[in-house]
Amino acid sequence: MPQLLDYPTYAWQVWRGDRSRGELALDACRRADVATYLDVSRSLSILDLANGRLRPQYAILRAQGHRVVGIDLVNRPEHSWTARAYAVARMLFVARLRAPLSVMHPNALVCGDVRRLPFPTDSFDLVTSVAAFEHFLDVPAVVAEVARVLKPGGVIWAAIHVFTAPSGGHNLSFVEVPLRHVPPGVDPWDHLRARRLPFTVPLNEWRIHQYLEVFAQHFMIVKHYCHTREGDHLLTPEIEAELGARGYTRDELTCAAYVIVGQRAV
């Protein structure tokens, strides 16, 4: 499995602060995107949807003084080497933020199903999600639940790792963000073509237009754009022609992370 070789590199990136810088850049984009609709200078009630094992955005937002709740199925007690490794990684991440360890307080972490959010209606000013929507197997249910728990005028900010990107199959390197190299013997965009590499995580395989259509059913989409590009150097004329015949555009194939900003009606 190629990813096994990535773990030492991932640990080194966390230690050096590379991961912290990347997550802070995402936070800066989010703040700029929502500033027109929310007063980010005050303490907001925020839901970090599918916060992940490292919980980077949860830590960043709590360090800014916001009232943040994180929900994820991984927020359950676990006593394994993986859990211990992530606990160390979280401490290193917070240290690179120069924030107190208290920002990782577990009391604001909920183990739950994002399709059935255990929160009252109109609970949050902002719902944020980074690299999670691509793993939701019932996207319409999740979006409907987000609309329910957002306050009128509240905002969802979602950064989605797009399936059609070179790294969209989540079975190549996870330390190259954006992806720059494909392992020897693997064709670029294998997950859209021959599928010789198996998928290692759940993926809904949605395309950008599908997300936009579902979000538009519940929110006014105030902004959407490609945040991160990758793979332009991998897209040969032959591959572009092959995938173009199936309706994929160059713009879609080279977008690794897509941001959708939606506002609930007042």
Secondary structure as a PSIPRED ss2 file (coil, helix, strand):
# PSIPRED VFORMAT (PSIPRED V4.0)

   1 M C   1.000  0.000  0.000
   2 P H   0.000  1.000  0.000
   3 Q H   0.000  1.000  0.000
   4 L H   0.000  1.000  0.000
   5 L H   0.000  1.000  0.000
   6 D H   0.000  1.000  0.000
   7 Y H   0.000  1.000  0.000
   8 P H   0.000  1.000  0.000
   9 T H   0.000  1.000  0.000
  10 Y H   0.000  1.000  0.000
  11 A H   0.000  1.000  0.000
  12 W H   0.000  1.000  0.000
  13 Q H   0.000  1.000  0.000
  14 V H   0.000  1.000  0.000
  15 W H   0.000  1.000  0.000
  16 R H   0.000  1.000  0.000
  17 G C   1.000  0.000  0.000
  18 D H   0.000  1.000  0.000
  19 R H   0.000  1.000  0.000
  20 S H   0.000  1.000  0.000
  21 R H   0.000  1.000  0.000
  22 G H   0.000  1.000  0.000
  23 E H   0.000  1.000  0.000
  24 L H   0.000  1.000  0.000
  25 A H   0.000  1.000  0.000
  26 L H   0.000  1.000  0.000
  27 D H   0.000  1.000  0.000
  28 A H   0.000  1.000  0.000
  29 C H   0.000  1.000  0.000
  30 R H   0.000  1.000  0.000
  31 R H   0.000  1.000  0.000
  32 A H   0.000  1.000  0.000
  33 D H   0.000  1.000  0.000
  34 V H   0.000  1.000  0.000
  35 A C   1.000  0.000  0.000
  36 T C   1.000  0.000  0.000
  37 Y C   1.000  0.000  0.000
  38 L C   1.000  0.000  0.000
  39 D C   1.000  0.000  0.000
  40 V C   1.000  0.000  0.000
  41 S C   1.000  0.000  0.000
  42 R C   1.000  0.000  0.000
  43 S C   1.000  0.000  0.000
  44 L C   1.000  0.000  0.000
  45 S E   0.000  0.000  1.000
  46 I E   0.000  0.000  1.000
  47 L E   0.000  0.000  1.000
  48 D E   0.000  0.000  1.000
  49 L E   0.000  0.000  1.000
  50 A C   1.000  0.000  0.000
  51 N C   1.000  0.000  0.000
  52 G C   1.000  0.000  0.000
  53 R C   1.000  0.000  0.000
  54 L C   1.000  0.000  0.000
  55 R C   1.000  0.000  0.000
  56 P H   0.000  1.000  0.000
  57 Q H   0.000  1.000  0.000
  58 Y H   0.000  1.000  0.000
  59 A H   0.000  1.000  0.000
  60 I H   0.000  1.000  0.000
  61 L H   0.000  1.000  0.000
  62 R H   0.000  1.000  0.000
  63 A H   0.000  1.000  0.000
  64 Q C   1.000  0.000  0.000
  65 G C   1.000  0.000  0.000
  66 H C   1.000  0.000  0.000
  67 R E   0.000  0.000  1.000
  68 V E   0.000  0.000  1.000
  69 V E   0.000  0.000  1.000
  70 G E   0.000  0.000  1.000
  71 I E   0.000  0.000  1.000
  72 D C   1.000  0.000  0.000
  73 L C   1.000  0.000  0.000
  74 V C   1.000  0.000  0.000
  75 N C   1.000  0.000  0.000
  76 R C   1.000  0.000  0.000
  77 P C   1.000  0.000  0.000
  78 E C   1.000  0.000  0.000
  79 H C   1.000  0.000  0.000
  80 S C   1.000  0.000  0.000
  81 W H   0.000  1.000  0.000
  82 T H   0.000  1.000  0.000
  83 A H   0.000  1.000  0.000
  84 R H   0.000  1.000  0.000
  85 A H   0.000  1.000  0.000
  86 Y H   0.000  1.000  0.000
  87 A H   0.000  1.000  0.000
  88 V H   0.000  1.000  0.000
  89 A H   0.000  1.000  0.000
  90 R H   0.000  1.000  0.000
  91 M H   0.000  1.000  0.000
  92 L H   0.000  1.000  0.000
  93 F H   0.000  1.000  0.000
  94 V H   0.000  1.000  0.000
  95 A H   0.000  1.000  0.000
  96 R H   0.000  1.000  0.000
  97 L H   0.000  1.000  0.000
  98 R C   1.000  0.000  0.000
  99 A C   1.000  0.000  0.000
 100 P C   1.000  0.000  0.000
 101 L H   0.000  1.000  0.000
 102 S H   0.000  1.000  0.000
 103 V H   0.000  1.000  0.000
 104 M H   0.000  1.000  0.000
 105 H C   1.000  0.000  0.000
 106 P H   0.000  1.000  0.000
 107 N H   0.000  1.000  0.000
 108 A H   0.000  1.000  0.000
 109 L E   0.000  0.000  1.000
 110 V E   0.000  0.000  1.000
 111 C C   1.000  0.000  0.000
 112 G C   1.000  0.000  0.000
 113 D C   1.000  0.000  0.000
 114 V C   1.000  0.000  0.000
 115 R C   1.000  0.000  0.000
 116 R C   1.000  0.000  0.000
 117 L C   1.000  0.000  0.000
 118 P C   1.000  0.000  0.000
 119 F C   1.000  0.000  0.000
 120 P C   1.000  0.000  0.000
 121 T C   1.000  0.000  0.000
 122 D C   1.000  0.000  0.000
 123 S C   1.000  0.000  0.000
 124 F E   0.000  0.000  1.000
 125 D E   0.000  0.000  1.000
 126 L E   0.000  0.000  1.000
 127 V E   0.000  0.000  1.000
 128 T E   0.000  0.000  1.000
 129 S E   0.000  0.000  1.000
 130 V E   0.000  0.000  1.000
 131 A C   1.000  0.000  0.000
 132 A C   1.000  0.000  0.000
 133 F H   0.000  1.000  0.000
 134 E H   0.000  1.000  0.000
 135 H H   0.000  1.000  0.000
 136 F C   1.000  0.000  0.000
 137 L C   1.000  0.000  0.000
 138 D C   1.000  0.000  0.000
 139 V H   0.000  1.000  0.000
 140 P H   0.000  1.000  0.000
 141 A H   0.000  1.000  0.000
 142 V H   0.000  1.000  0.000
 143 V H   0.000  1.000  0.000
 144 A H   0.000  1.000  0.000
 145 E H   0.000  1.000  0.000
 146 V H   0.000  1.000  0.000
 147 A H   0.000  1.000  0.000
 148 R H   0.000  1.000  0.000
 149 V H   0.000  1.000  0.000
 150 L E   0.000  0.000  1.000
 151 K E   0.000  0.000  1.000
 152 P E   0.000  0.000  1.000
 153 G E   0.000  0.000  1.000
 154 G E   0.000  0.000  1.000
 155 V E   0.000  0.000  1.000
 156 I E   0.000  0.000  1.000
 157 W E   0.000  0.000  1.000
 158 A E   0.000  0.000  1.000
 159 A E   0.000  0.000  1.000
 160 I E   0.000  0.000  1.000
 161 H E   0.000  0.000  1.000
 162 V C   1.000  0.000  0.000
 163 F C   1.000  0.000  0.000
 164 T C   1.000  0.000  0.000
 165 A C   1.000  0.000  0.000
 166 P C   1.000  0.000  0.000
 167 S C   1.000  0.000  0.000
 168 G C   1.000  0.000  0.000
 169 G C   1.000  0.000  0.000
 170 H C   1.000  0.000  0.000
 171 N C   1.000  0.000  0.000
 172 L C   1.000  0.000  0.000
 173 S C   1.000  0.000  0.000
 174 F C   1.000  0.000  0.000
 175 V C   1.000  0.000  0.000
 176 E C   1.000  0.000  0.000
 177 V C   1.000  0.000  0.000
 178 P C   1.000  0.000  0.000
 179 L C   1.000  0.000  0.000
 180 R C   1.000  0.000  0.000
 181 H C   1.000  0.000  0.000
 182 V C   1.000  0.000  0.000
 183 P C   1.000  0.000  0.000
 184 P C   1.000  0.000  0.000
 185 G C   1.000  0.000  0.000
 186 V C   1.000  0.000  0.000
 187 D C   1.000  0.000  0.000
 188 P C   1.000  0.000  0.000
 189 W C   1.000  0.000  0.000
 190 D H   0.000  1.000  0.000
 191 H H   0.000  1.000  0.000
 192 L H   0.000  1.000  0.000
 193 R C   1.000  0.000  0.000
 194 A C   1.000  0.000  0.000
 195 R C   1.000  0.000  0.000
 196 R C   1.000  0.000  0.000
 197 L C   1.000  0.000  0.000
 198 P C   1.000  0.000  0.000
 199 F C   1.000  0.000  0.000
 200 T C   1.000  0.000  0.000
 201 V C   1.000  0.000  0.000
 202 P C   1.000  0.000  0.000
 203 L C   1.000  0.000  0.000
 204 N C   1.000  0.000  0.000
 205 E C   1.000  0.000  0.000
 206 W C   1.000  0.000  0.000
 207 R C   1.000  0.000  0.000
 208 I H   0.000  1.000  0.000
 209 H H   0.000  1.000  0.000
 210 Q H   0.000  1.000  0.000
 211 Y H   0.000  1.000  0.000
 212 L H   0.000  1.000  0.000
 213 E H   0.000  1.000  0.000
 214 V H   0.000  1.000  0.000
 215 F H   0.000  1.000  0.000
 216 A H   0.000  1.000  0.000
 217 Q C   1.000  0.000  0.000
 218 H C   1.000  0.000  0.000
 219 F C   1.000  0.000  0.000
 220 M E   0.000  0.000  1.000
 221 I E   0.000  0.000  1.000
 222 V E   0.000  0.000  1.000
 223 K E   0.000  0.000  1.000
 224 H E   0.000  0.000  1.000
 225 Y E   0.000  0.000  1.000
 226 C E   0.000  0.000  1.000
 227 H E   0.000  0.000  1.000
 228 T E   0.000  0.000  1.000
 229 R E   0.000  0.000  1.000
 230 E C   1.000  0.000  0.000
 231 G C   1.000  0.000  0.000
 232 D C   1.000  0.000  0.000
 233 H C   1.000  0.000  0.000
 234 L C   1.000  0.000  0.000
 235 L C   1.000  0.000  0.000
 236 T C   1.000  0.000  0.000
 237 P H   0.000  1.000  0.000
 238 E H   0.000  1.000  0.000
 239 I H   0.000  1.000  0.000
 240 E H   0.000  1.000  0.000
 241 A H   0.000  1.000  0.000
 242 E H   0.000  1.000  0.000
 243 L H   0.000  1.000  0.000
 244 G H   0.000  1.000  0.000
 245 A C   1.000  0.000  0.000
 246 R C   1.000  0.000  0.000
 247 G C   1.000  0.000  0.000
 248 Y C   1.000  0.000  0.000
 249 T C   1.000  0.000  0.000
 250 R H   0.000  1.000  0.000
 251 D H   0.000  1.000  0.000
 252 E H   0.000  1.000  0.000
 253 L H   0.000  1.000  0.000
 254 T C   1.000  0.000  0.000
 255 C E   0.000  0.000  1.000
 256 A E   0.000  0.000  1.000
 257 A E   0.000  0.000  1.000
 258 Y E   0.000  0.000  1.000
 259 V E   0.000  0.000  1.000
 260 I E   0.000  0.000  1.000
 261 V E   0.000  0.000  1.000
 262 G E   0.000  0.000  1.000
 263 Q E   0.000  0.000  1.000
 264 R C   1.000  0.000  0.000
 265 A C   1.000  0.000  0.000
 266 V C   1.000  0.000  0.000
